[in-house]
């Protein structure tokens, strides 16, 4: 049975949104691991770690709200916004781990 163009596009969109969801979740896990490693190594102070954890939680909560509002998916604009937020959070993790402050 041949798939119509409409069905093919729908399938591609679903796979793309599913792939992005997995990417967002993996990136979040990676950043949590970087924070944990920074605490264990002493590169992050308790205050820095708490601030970074709060930032990650705000992003995660926003993603959950956006997904709930859109049937479990993020719009293209929301995906772009999340990506920018995660880029900034990643840079903050790097800065805090390399600022010379230790516990």
MMTF fields as JSON, N, C-alpha, C and O atoms, coordinates in Angstrom:
{
  "mmtfVersion": "1.0.0",
  "mmtfProducer": "UNKNOWN",
  "numBonds": 411,
  "numAtoms": 412,
  "numGroups": 103,
  "numChains": 1,
  "numModels": 1,
  "chainsPerModel": [1],
  "groupsPerChain": [103],
  "chainIdList": ["A"],
  "bondAtomList": [4, 2, 8, 6, 12, 10, 16, 14, 20, 18, 24, 22, 28, 26, 32, 30, 36, 34, 40, 38, 44, 42, 48, 46, 52, 50, 56, 54, 60, 58, 64, 62, 68, 66, 72, 70, 76, 74, 80, 78, 84, 82, 88, 86, 92, 90, 96, 94, 100, 98, 104, 102, 108, 106, 112, 110, 116, 114, 120, 118, 124, 122, 128, 126, 132, 130, 136, 134, 140, 138, 144, 142, 148, 146, 152, 150, 156, 154, 160, 158, 164, 162, 168, 166, 172, 170, 176, 174, 180, 178, 184, 182, 188, 186, 192, 190, 196, 194, 200, 198, 204, 202, 208, 206, 212, 210, 216, 214, 220, 218, 224, 222, 228, 226, 232, 230, 236, 234, 240, 238, 244, 242, 248, 246, 252, 250, 256, 254, 260, 258, 264, 262, 268, 266, 272, 270, 276, 274, 280, 278, 284, 282, 288, 286, 292, 290, 296, 294, 300, 298, 304, 302, 308, 306, 312, 310, 316, 314, 320, 318, 324, 322, 328, 326, 332, 330, 336, 334, 340, 338, 344, 342, 348, 346, 352, 350, 356, 354, 360, 358, 364, 362, 368, 366, 372, 370, 376, 374, 380, 378, 384, 382, 388, 386, 392, 390, 396, 394, 400, 398, 404, 402, 408, 406],
  "bondOrderList": [1, 1, 1, 1, 1, 1, 1, 1, 1, 1, 1, 1, 1, 1, 1, 1, 1, 1, 1, 1, 1, 1, 1, 1, 1, 1, 1, 1, 1, 1, 1, 1, 1, 1, 1, 1, 1, 1, 1, 1, 1, 1, 1, 1, 1, 1, 1, 1, 1, 1, 1, 1, 1, 1, 1, 1, 1, 1, 1, 1, 1, 1, 1, 1, 1, 1, 1, 1, 1, 1, 1, 1, 1, 1, 1, 1, 1, 1, 1, 1, 1, 1, 1, 1, 1, 1, 1, 1, 1, 1, 1, 1, 1, 1, 1, 1, 1, 1, 1, 1, 1, 1],
  "groupList": [{"groupName": "UNK", "atomNameList": ["N", "CA", "C", "O"], "elementList": ["N", "C", "C", "O"], "formalChargeList": [0, 0, 0, 0], "bondAtomList": [1, 0, 2, 1, 3, 2], "bondOrderList": [1, 1, 2], "singleLetterCode": "X", "chemCompType": "L-PEPTIDE LINKING"}],
  "groupTypeList": [0, 0, 0, 0, 0, 0, 0, 0, 0, 0, 0, 0, 0, 0, 0, 0, 0, 0, 0, 0, 0, 0, 0, 0, 0, 0, 0, 0, 0, 0, 0, 0, 0, 0, 0, 0, 0, 0, 0, 0, 0, 0, 0, 0, 0, 0, 0, 0, 0, 0, 0, 0, 0, 0, 0, 0, 0, 0, 0, 0, 0, 0, 0, 0, 0, 0, 0, 0, 0, 0, 0, 0, 0, 0, 0, 0, 0, 0, 0, 0, 0, 0, 0, 0, 0, 0, 0, 0, 0, 0, 0, 0, 0, 0, 0, 0, 0, 0, 0, 0, 0, 0, 0],
  "groupIdList": [1, 2, 3, 4, 5, 6, 7, 8, 9, 10, 11, 12, 13, 14, 15, 16, 17, 18, 19, 20, 21, 22, 23, 24, 25, 26, 27, 28, 29, 30, 31, 32, 33, 34, 35, 36, 37, 38, 39, 40, 41, 42, 43, 44, 45, 46, 47, 48, 49, 50, 51, 52, 53, 54, 55, 56, 57, 58, 59, 60, 61, 62, 63, 64, 65, 66, 67, 68, 69, 70, 71, 72, 73, 74, 75, 76, 77, 78, 79, 80, 81, 82, 83, 84, 85, 86, 87, 88, 89, 90, 91, 92, 93, 94, 95, 96, 97, 98, 99, 100, 101, 102, 103],
  "secStructList": [7, 7, 7, 7, 2, 2, 2, 2, 2, 2, 2, 2, 2, 2, 2, 2, 2, 2, 2, 2, 2, 2, 2, 2, 2, 2, 2, 2, 2, 2, 2, 2, 2, 2, 2, 2, 2, 2, 2, 2, 2, 6, 1, 1, 7, 2, 2, 2, 2, 2, 2, 2, 2, 2, 2, 2, 2, 2, 2, 2, 2, 2, 2, 2, 2, 2, 2, 2, 2, 6, 6, 6, 7, 7, 7, 2, 2, 2, 2, 2, 2, 2, 2, 2, 2, 2, 2, 2, 2, 2, 2, 2, 2, 2, 2, 2, 2, 6, 1, 1, 7, 7, 7],
  "xCoordList": [0.833, 0.0, 0.886, 1.805, 0.608, 1.429, 1.004, -0.174, 2.003, 1.739, 1.563, 2.348, 0.572, 0.361, 1.388, 2.022, 1.54, 2.477, 2.116, 2.988, 0.828, 0.372, 0.819, 1.319, 0.636, 1.041, 2.554, 3.046, 3.276, 4.737, 5.208, 6.114, 4.593, 4.964, 4.599, 5.359, 3.45, 3.026, 3.995, 4.382, 4.375, 5.328, 6.675, 7.289, 7.138, 8.411, 8.353, 9.308, 7.24, 7.088, 7.085, 7.695, 6.403, 6.348, 7.732, 8.126, 8.466, 9.815, 10.74, 11.571, 10.597, 11.429, 11.142, 12.068, 9.859, 9.525, 9.934, 10.367, 9.805, 10.231, 11.748, 12.26, 12.46, 13.922, 14.358, 15.299, 13.68, 14.059, 13.771, 14.56, 12.66, 12.338, 13.443, 13.861, 13.911, 14.991, 16.273, 17.02, 16.522, 17.711, 17.654, 18.649, 16.496, 16.315, 16.554, 17.266, 15.958, 16.115, 17.567, 18.067, 18.248, 19.649, 20.535, 21.449, 20.264, 21.062, 20.878, 21.836, 19.651, 19.365, 20.136, 20.719, 20.14, 20.872, 22.376, 23.049, 22.9, 24.328, 24.699, 25.733, 23.858, 24.159, 24.053, 24.831, 23.104, 23.02, 24.286, 24.807, 24.772, 26.004, 27.192, 28.056, 27.252, 28.356, 28.323, 29.366, 27.118, 26.989, 27.443, 28.209, 26.975, 27.358, 28.865, 29.473, 29.464, 30.906, 31.633, 32.651, 31.115, 31.729, 31.68, 32.624, 30.589, 30.467, 31.451, 32.172, 31.475, 32.378, 33.841, 34.62, 34.215, 35.616, 35.984, 37.162, 34.971, 35.231, 35.297, 35.573, 35.053, 35.08, 33.883, 33.951, 32.791, 31.603, 31.375, 31.447, 31.101, 30.722, 29.273, 28.57, 28.834, 27.44, 26.474, 25.434, 26.809, 25.957, 25.861, 24.783, 27.002, 27.007, 26.165, 25.37, 26.356, 25.602, 24.102, 23.302, 23.724, 22.305, 21.717, 20.613, 22.459, 21.983, 21.817, 20.809, 22.789, 22.715, 21.575, 20.879, 21.377, 20.277, 18.928, 18.024, 18.792, 17.545, 17.291, 16.156, 18.341, 18.211, 17.737, 16.841, 18.343, 17.947, 16.491, 15.748, 16.087, 14.706, 13.713, 12.65, 14.049, 13.157, 12.983, 11.873, 14.071, 13.99, 13.131, 12.267, 13.369, 12.619, 11.127, 10.289, 10.8, 9.393, 8.752, 7.597, 9.484, 8.952, 8.69, 7.674, 9.597, 9.413, 8.155, 7.353, 7.99, 6.815, 5.522, 4.549, 5.509, 4.307, 4.02, 2.872, 5.073, 4.887, 4.395, 3.521, 4.951, 4.5, 3.04, 2.261, 2.678, 1.297, 0.319, -0.805, 0.742, -0.126, -0.253, -1.161, 0.642, 0.661, 0.571, 1.183, -0.166, -0.356, 0.902, 1.028, 1.831, 3.051, 4.215, 5.281, 4.021, 5.077, 5.433, 4.679, 6.587, 7.005, 6.889, 7.171, 6.473, 6.437, 7.87, 8.791, 8.051, 9.388, 9.95, 11.131, 9.102, 9.555, 9.95, 10.939, 9.177, 9.502, 10.804, 11.615, 10.997, 12.244, 13.443, 14.474, 13.309, 14.404, 14.697, 15.855, 13.638, 13.799, 14.481, 15.384, 14.056, 14.666, 16.139, 16.99, 16.435, 17.825, 18.68, 19.789, 18.172, 18.92, 19.109, 20.194, 18.056, 18.159, 19.186, 19.97, 19.174, 20.134, 21.557, 22.505, 21.717, 23.041, 23.568, 24.725, 22.71, 23.124, 23.423, 24.386, 22.603, 22.845, 24.172, 24.922, 24.454, 25.714, 26.9, 27.894, 26.788, 27.866, 28.044, 29.169, 26.932, 27.01, 27.701, 28.487, 27.409, 28.071, 29.58, 30.379, 29.954, 31.377, 32.029, 33.08, 31.391, 31.97, 32.155, 33.214, 31.121, 31.206, 32.25, 32.923, 32.383, 33.373, 34.804, 35.744, 34.968, 36.316, 36.634, 37.57, 35.877, 36.09, 37.109, 37.372, 37.671, 38.704, 38.176, 38.953, 36.871, 36.303, 36.156, 35.688, 36.56, 36.419, 35.776, 35.727, 35.292, 34.674, 35.706, 35.386],
  "yCoordList": [-1.166, 0.0, 1.239, 1.352, 2.162, 3.361, 4.386, 4.546, 5.057, 6.109, 7.421, 7.732, 8.162, 9.448, 10.453, 10.254, 11.515, 12.571, 13.133, 13.41, 13.293, 13.816, 12.903, 13.376, 11.602, 10.664, 10.66, 10.543, 10.784, 10.815, 12.053, 11.972, 13.193, 14.424, 14.343, 14.79, 13.781, 13.625, 12.711, 13.005, 11.616, 10.695, 11.365, 11.179, 12.141, 12.849, 13.866, 14.002, 14.575, 15.568, 14.889, 15.386, 13.762, 13.032, 12.522, 12.631, 11.972, 11.486, 12.622, 12.463, 13.767, 14.922, 15.415, 15.692, 15.529, 16.018, 14.997, 15.376, 13.711, 12.673, 12.704, 12.574, 12.876, 12.949, 14.17, 14.092, 15.296, 16.49, 16.302, 16.738, 15.661, 15.417, 14.595, 14.885, 13.574, 12.751, 13.569, 13.418, 14.436, 15.291, 16.254, 16.441, 16.86, 17.784, 17.046, 17.541, 15.856, 15.082, 14.655, 14.683, 14.259, 13.849, 15.028, 14.898, 16.169, 17.354, 17.761, 18.138, 17.683, 18.0, 17.057, 17.493, 15.768, 14.78, 15.062, 14.952, 15.422, 15.735, 16.933, 16.928, 17.954, 19.154, 18.862, 19.399, 18.02, 17.618, 16.865, 17.057, 16.008, 15.255, 16.197, 15.989, 17.223, 18.194, 18.94, 19.196, 19.289, 19.972, 19.034, 19.434, 17.798, 16.819, 16.598, 16.528, 16.489, 16.301, 17.509, 17.36, 18.705, 19.916, 19.978, 20.45, 19.506, 19.467, 18.446, 18.731, 17.245, 16.192, 16.616, 16.32, 17.303, 17.684, 18.943, 19.269, 19.645, 20.876, 22.101, 23.197, 21.947, 23.077, 24.004, 25.187, 23.474, 24.29, 24.405, 23.416, 25.616, 25.802, 25.351, 25.139, 25.206, 24.813, 25.851, 25.497, 27.12, 28.186, 28.169, 28.335, 27.968, 27.89, 26.71, 26.833, 25.564, 24.369, 24.584, 24.193, 25.195, 25.45, 26.372, 26.14, 27.414, 28.343, 27.628, 27.819, 26.814, 26.081, 25.071, 24.913, 24.386, 23.419, 24.128, 23.62, 25.296, 26.057, 26.475, 26.44, 26.865, 27.271, 26.091, 26.233, 24.933, 23.729, 23.368, 22.97, 23.505, 23.185, 24.121, 23.681, 25.404, 26.36, 25.985, 26.033, 25.619, 25.21, 23.952, 23.868, 22.992, 21.736, 21.974, 21.38, 22.837, 23.158, 23.85, 23.579, 24.731, 25.421, 24.432, 24.525, 23.498, 22.473, 21.66, 21.399, 21.265, 20.473, 21.253, 20.697, 22.534, 23.366, 23.497, 23.377, 23.744, 23.895, 22.599, 22.62, 21.476, 20.19, 19.929, 19.446, 20.246, 20.029, 20.882, 20.46, 22.062, 22.975, 22.583, 23.052, 21.731, 21.382, 19.884, 19.374, 19.185, 17.761, 16.931, 15.914, 17.338, 16.575, 16.954, 16.344, 17.955, 18.369, 19.827, 20.583, 20.209, 21.603, 22.159, 21.469, 23.409, 24.057, 24.385, 24.306, 24.748, 25.109, 26.286, 26.3, 27.272, 28.438, 28.036, 28.537, 27.132, 26.68, 25.871, 25.996, 25.044, 24.286, 25.223, 24.999, 26.269, 27.229, 27.937, 28.145, 28.304, 28.986, 28.067, 28.499, 26.813, 25.85, 25.664, 25.613, 25.563, 25.393, 26.572, 26.376, 27.798, 28.989, 28.95, 29.244, 28.588, 28.522, 27.477, 27.709, 26.326, 25.287, 25.687, 25.329, 26.423, 26.935, 27.862, 27.763, 28.757, 29.703, 28.98, 29.315, 27.995, 27.228, 26.473, 26.4, 25.917, 25.205, 26.148, 25.795, 27.337, 28.328, 28.721, 28.913, 28.84, 29.189, 28.079, 28.355, 26.84, 25.714, 25.804, 25.68, 26.018, 26.128, 27.274, 27.1, 28.453, 29.621, 29.344, 29.624, 28.791, 28.549, 27.478, 27.569, 26.479, 25.435, 25.932, 25.364, 26.986, 27.448, 28.831, 29.476, 29.302, 30.65, 30.711, 31.787, 29.595, 29.597, 29.449, 29.222, 29.575, 29.384, 27.89, 27.137, 27.483, 26.076, 26.004, 26.985, 24.833, 24.687, 24.378, 24.219],
  "zCoordList": [0.0, 0.0, 0.0, 0.811, -0.906, -1.012, 0.035, 0.353, 0.544, 1.512, 0.75, -0.145, 1.091, 0.426, 0.923, 1.959, 0.182, 0.561, 1.933, 2.757, 2.158, 3.453, 4.601, 5.621, 4.423, 5.465, 5.652, 6.775, 4.567, 4.651, 5.409, 6.239, 5.123, 5.828, 7.3, 8.159, 7.588, 8.974, 9.734, 10.865, 9.106, 9.728, 9.957, 11.008, 8.986, 9.122, 10.255, 11.02, 10.363, 11.435, 12.797, 13.743, 12.897, 14.158, 14.543, 15.704, 13.598, 13.879, 14.281, 15.174, 13.625, 13.952, 15.361, 16.123, 15.714, 17.056, 18.109, 19.197, 17.803, 18.741, 18.905, 20.017, 17.799, 17.861, 18.661, 19.451, 18.461, 19.209, 20.69, 21.528, 21.028, 22.437, 23.093, 24.214, 22.388, 22.922, 23.049, 24.016, 22.066, 22.114, 23.296, 23.996, 23.516, 24.647, 25.955, 26.829, 26.094, 27.325, 27.532, 28.657, 26.454, 26.562, 26.929, 27.744, 26.33, 26.633, 28.089, 28.764, 28.563, 29.967, 30.887, 31.88, 30.558, 31.361, 31.33, 32.354, 30.161, 30.049, 30.911, 31.579, 30.896, 31.675, 33.171, 33.959, 33.569, 34.974, 35.384, 36.483, 34.486, 34.776, 34.896, 35.748, 34.066, 34.144, 35.475, 36.076, 35.934, 37.231, 38.349, 39.225, 38.317, 39.351, 39.371, 40.439, 38.199, 38.115, 38.688, 39.363, 38.423, 38.955, 40.467, 41.101, 41.05, 42.514, 43.079, 44.035, 42.476, 42.96, 42.886, 43.792, 41.818, 41.637, 42.423, 42.569, 42.925, 43.653, 42.757, 43.244, 41.466, 40.543, 40.743, 40.411, 41.282, 41.542, 43.039, 43.768, 43.486, 44.876, 45.038, 44.051, 46.28, 46.524, 45.966, 45.411, 46.109, 45.592, 44.071, 43.501, 43.429, 41.964, 41.485, 40.553, 42.142, 41.754, 41.952, 41.102, 43.054, 43.32, 42.254, 41.763, 41.903, 40.876, 39.538, 38.858, 39.157, 37.895, 37.905, 36.902, 39.033, 39.153, 39.015, 38.351, 39.639, 39.527, 38.083, 37.609, 37.399, 35.991, 35.147, 34.315, 35.367, 34.642, 34.952, 34.055, 36.202, 36.588, 35.903, 35.467, 35.806, 35.125, 33.65, 33.121, 32.999, 31.594, 31.47, 30.597, 32.331, 32.298, 32.525, 31.847, 33.472, 33.742, 32.549, 32.22, 31.907, 30.733, 29.598, 28.91, 29.409, 28.378, 28.673, 27.777, 29.926, 30.305, 30.061, 29.551, 30.422, 30.186, 28.698, 28.268, 27.907, 26.456, 25.825, 24.958, 26.256, 25.724, 26.098, 25.276, 27.325, 27.772, 26.972, 26.704, 26.598, 25.846, 24.382, 23.697, 23.891, 22.466, 22.224, 21.285, 23.037, 22.81, 22.92, 22.239, 23.755, 23.965, 23.076, 23.15, 22.237, 21.301, 21.516, 22.129, 21.004, 21.019, 19.604, 18.624, 19.517, 18.21, 17.794, 18.606, 16.538, 16.051, 16.838, 17.185, 17.118, 17.883, 19.305, 19.841, 19.918, 21.266, 21.268, 22.186, 20.239, 20.139, 20.023, 20.658, 19.215, 19.055, 20.376, 20.735, 21.091, 22.373, 23.391, 24.107, 23.458, 24.375, 24.027, 24.916, 22.749, 22.324, 22.779, 23.274, 22.616, 23.071, 24.589, 25.089, 25.317, 26.774, 27.205, 28.125, 26.531, 26.887, 26.508, 27.207, 25.413, 25.046, 26.139, 26.548, 26.602, 27.652, 28.963, 29.652, 29.305, 30.529, 30.431, 31.404, 29.262, 29.056, 29.237, 29.871, 28.679, 28.816, 30.282, 30.743, 31.015, 32.444, 33.234, 34.14, 32.894, 33.564, 33.317, 34.245, 32.069, 31.737, 32.512, 33.127, 32.474, 33.168, 34.653, 35.214, 35.29, 36.725, 37.061, 38.088, 36.21, 36.475, 36.275, 36.83, 35.488, 35.161, 35.709, 35.236, 36.696, 37.224, 38.36, 38.896, 38.723, 39.763, 41.176, 42.104, 41.359, 42.694, 42.952, 42.098, 44.138, 44.509, 45.879, 46.622, 46.186, 47.515, 48.53, 49.708]
}
